[in-house]
Amino acid sequence: MNKRIITLGLLVLVVLLVQSQTGDVKSKASIKRGKLVYNKYCLTCHQADGGGVPRMNPPLIKTEYVAQDKDRLIGIVLKGFNQPIEINGEEYSNVMASHAFLTDLEVADVLTYVRNSFGNKYAAITPAEVKSVRSKK
Amino acid sequence: MRIICFTLITLFYTSCIAQQSDVVIKVPNGFSTSNVAKDFGRVRHIAVNSNGDVYMKLEKLNNGKGIIRLRDTNKDGKMDDTLKFGNYVGTGIALKDGYLYASSNSEVFRYQLDNQLNIIDTANPEKIITGLVDKRQHASKSITLDNAGNIYVNIGGPSNVCQEQDRQKGAKGMMPCPLLETAGGIWQFKSNKLNQSYAEGVRYATGIRNCVGLDWNNEVNELFITAHGRDMLFQDYPELYDQKKGAELPSETMYMVKKGDDCGWPYVHWDHFQNKKILNPEYGGDGKKTGAENAINPLVGFPGHMAPNALLIYTGNQFPEKYKNGAFVAFHGSWNRAPEHQEGFYVVFVPMKNGKPTGNWEVFANGFSGMEKVTNLSNAKHRPCGLAQGPDGSIYVSDDVKGYVWKIQYNQ
């Protein structure tokens, strides 16, 4: 009886480990693809280090817009952004165009890349989450 | 003896510290630089009065104030008196005939000075211009004045190239561009009339995307401007402009503009390789087709995206003869060149006579960014933003990253 519980426990542990590793592998692949999307569509304005352009294009380094509310972040990529914004005491004036032409996978990849680069360490974003935000509009 | 040694060492050390700047500004042989201001924040344009007072216009309030005057009361070469006033942010500042003029992003105010060059009432300026377009993008209202009672205000076009959806890849340009009715040009107003807006002003010149630098050229009695060219040629049209071309183009430009002139934005951009006004792809351009044939040509086409934020036509007697009536241009430094490295972050000189360039432009003061090559813009330590000429013919350069001001003088 005792043995069975231990075996079951070990099995669960192994399954969990394998799952988390595939999760890791998955998000690593997503980050890799996301970097290519970033370089093509985001880098010019937000710069290679995610530092942005003072007073024009917001930084992506440890800001609440990147770190918090996934739906809001996905929404900015899909709809663009053109309203007064203050981040860490600085205002930013430039207009961001809509990037709704990117696929759900591309949006998920680029945001997962942004959320795991430039010193950021936040949870991955999935294509399903992007799809859900896109369908809400 | 020991005490004297110690004192000498301490004195030497503190004087080194006092003169220390976090960057080394390189200037031509015979010139020297010194810091006159530090750490005032977002210092945009500057103006220097006949007694040496330095006025700085801030884009971010400093203790609740948007204008700072620095004064050297005991004439020992150091600014020892700081006066802060004005509760609005902005870029433009100018001195003319006993008044200080300063702008927010939608209005222009003026303050009367007394015989001692003190502002009579810092709390109650006259509002001379109001209600100008401020849509955050290209909102700086740079100003300059002529000798006939007029003030000139830059009203930047709140757009990249007036597309149907701003900055949207593939979006067509609007024809005609409706923004030009109230922006994308220079407006002329009376310098002494209250509460003027579009109805009282004159659209002096149009087709100018955003001219942050402007100055009145007293030698030829005309307005000179430096304009920021459009962004995203490579990013939006990689089939027409490769990464290198998109970094170099379009030109940043210097124009002499007369009343009624059109500089061609948003329909064309200047290409300093072809020396032509090239039709923008949003309006059917292919990188070769020309357009806007009625628009004037610039006097100079500089490399792309470097952001000429200030223009100063030099009228002093201190610098060598070649500088007289020439133009200093402060380049704020690019961002739209990425993934190529950034360019600018320096002050250049354009030799001129009778309002026309007499030779190639050259870098005059360099090193503001504090690094050889700027890849990521937010790493640049300083970005030149404003220029002014002092009563002794020295020039001043301001920085809107940390709020430094440098004085550059020529030592015979």
HADDOCK unambig.tbl for C-alpha pairs under 7 A between the chains (distance, minus, plus):
assign (segid A and resid 44 and name CA) (segid B and resid 336 and name CA) 5.87 0.50 0.50
assign (segid A and resid 44 and name CA) (segid B and resid 338 and name CA) 4.91 0.50 0.50
assign (segid A and resid 44 and name CA) (segid B and resid 339 and name CA) 6.39 0.50 0.50
assign (segid A and resid 45 and name CA) (segid B and resid 336 and name CA) 6.91 0.50 0.50
assign (segid A and resid 47 and name CA) (segid B and resid 338 and name CA) 6.76 0.50 0.50
assign (segid A and resid 47 and name CA) (segid B and resid 376 and name CA) 5.78 0.50 0.50
assign (segid A and resid 48 and name CA) (segid B and resid 376 and name CA) 6.35 0.50 0.50
assign (segid A and resid 49 and name CA) (segid B and resid 376 and name CA) 6.36 0.50 0.50
assign (segid A and resid 51 and name CA) (segid B and resid 378 and name CA) 5.82 0.50 0.50
assign (segid A and resid 52 and name CA) (segid B and resid 378 and name CA) 6.69 0.50 0.50
assign (segid A and resid 53 and name CA) (segid B and resid 335 and name CA) 6.92 0.50 0.50
assign (segid A and resid 53 and name CA) (segid B and resid 377 and name CA) 6.10 0.50 0.50
assign (segid A and resid 53 and name CA) (segid B and resid 378 and name CA) 6.11 0.50 0.50
assign (segid A and resid 54 and name CA) (segid B and resid 378 and name CA) 6.46 0.50 0.50
assign (segid A and resid 93 and name CA) (segid B and resid 136 and name CA) 5.12 0.50 0.50
assign (segid A and resid 93 and name CA) (segid B and resid 137 and name CA) 5.37 0.50 0.50
assign (segid A and resid 94 and name CA) (segid B and resid 137 and name CA) 5.58 0.50 0.50
assign (segid A and resid 97 and name CA) (segid B and resid 166 and name CA) 6.90 0.50 0.50
assign (segid A and resid 97 and name CA) (segid B and resid 167 and name CA) 5.56 0.50 0.50
assign (segid A and resid 97 and name CA) (segid B and resid 168 and name CA) 5.01 0.50 0.50
assign (segid A and resid 98 and name CA) (segid B and resid 168 and name CA) 6.80 0.50 0.50
